[in-house]
Amino acid sequence: MFQRYFTQSIALVLILLVGTATAAETDRGIFWKATKEDKTVYLLGSIHLATEDFYPMRAQIERAYATSDAIAVEADVLAAESDIMVQQKIMMESVYQGERSLRDDLPADLYKRLQAWMHKRNMPEAMFIRQRPAIAMISMSMIEMQALGLNPELGIDRHFLTKAKKDGKPVLELEGVVQQFQLLNGLDNPALLLQQTLEQLEDVSTYLPQLTNAWKAGDHDALNRLILLDGLEENPEYKPLYDKLFFQRNKNMANKIASKASKYRSLFVVVGAGHLVGQGSIADLMKEKGYKLERI
């Protein structure tokens, strides 16, 4: 079961935007149009888990996809799911090798909190003990999201990936599933990521509606506060974590977007909504590269 979950977009399942409320064609979402000379780049903030009533999306978004020559995503999860070699690499990145276990990488008090969560969700400890901290975080987040009725099969990035495969549009990767796993597993303090996830899971029932409402309204400032600023203000020790998971990735992805955009008249980009809000976002970085940004 978890092998399938591992192929979904990673990028902080809980910190990134997800939603539970009914969506409609009038929902604004996070959507930019970036233009430079004769090139156009559309930037759509993705919801990685959603419900059926998120579709159809706003006409401007669907039209931008239809008129684009290619799409770019953080990771082509559909290709990963059908590639045995990639699946093997994912499994190697997901579980401990040898005798080491999750208990060895977590402080005793944090592991007790994890055990309490497992007990609450009736999850056997053996289900998690072999998972590395970042993978345990993903598993926990997926379980909580699905308990709230969200479905990774209905994520916006997956929606457009499926359309692109059907329409024969080129699909470009800005990172890749294996690269995302390696990033998460290479964090200096992996316990911090799991600690943050446990803290957010405690407030998930109130946190998600706030994110949903902000996304539906296209409220960039509210999303920036909920996704980034509040966490950094309350826990300054998270700054190195955020730098790696957001700001450094934003720079790398913005560079790749600009490079790939030079080859197409119009490029449709889908990334996690957290990468498109606030200072240092991909939108900001595209502006620095000479693109004119317009909210649609």
Stockholm file with secondary structure:
# STOCKHOLM 1.0

chainA/1-296         MFQRYFTQSIALVLILLVGTATAAETDRGIFWKATKEDKTVYLLGSIHLATEDFYPMRAQIERAYATSDAIAVEADVLAAESDIMVQQKIMMESVYQGERSLRDDLPADLYKRLQAWMHKRNMPEAMFIRQRPAIAMISMSMIEMQALGLNPELGIDRHFLTKAKKDGKPVLELEGVVQQFQLLNGLDNPALLLQQTLEQLEDVSTYLPQLTNAWKAGDHDALNRLILLDGLEENPEYKPLYDKLFFQRNKNMANKIASKASKYRSLFVVVGAGHLVGQGSIADLMKEKGYKLERI
#=GR chainA/1-296 SS CHHHHHTSCCSCTTTSCCCCSCCCTTCCCSEEEEEETTEEEEEEEECSSBCGGGCSCCHHHHHHHHHCSEEEESCCHHHHHTCHHHHHHHHHHHBCCTTCCHHHHSCHHHHHHHHHHHHHTTCCGGGTTTBCHHHHHHHHHHHHHHHTTCBGGGCHHHHHHHHHHHHTCCEEESSCHHHHHHHHHTCSCHHHHHHHHHHHHHTHHHHHHHHHHHHHHTCHHHHHIIIIIHHHHHCGGGHHHHIIIIIHHHHHHHHHHHHHHTTCSEEEEEEEGGGSSSTTCHHHHHHHTTCEEEEC
#=GC SS_cons         CHHHHHTSCCSCTTTSCCCCSCCCTTCCCSEEEEEETTEEEEEEEECSSBCGGGCSCCHHHHHHHHHCSEEEESCCHHHHHTCHHHHHHHHHHHBCCTTCCHHHHSCHHHHHHHHHHHHHTTCCGGGTTTBCHHHHHHHHHHHHHHHTTCBGGGCHHHHHHHHHHHHTCCEEESSCHHHHHHHHHTCSCHHHHHHHHHHHHHTHHHHHHHHHHHHHHTCHHHHHIIIIIHHHHHCGGGHHHHIIIIIHHHHHHHHHHHHHHTTCSEEEEEEEGGGSSSTTCHHHHHHHTTCEEEEC
//
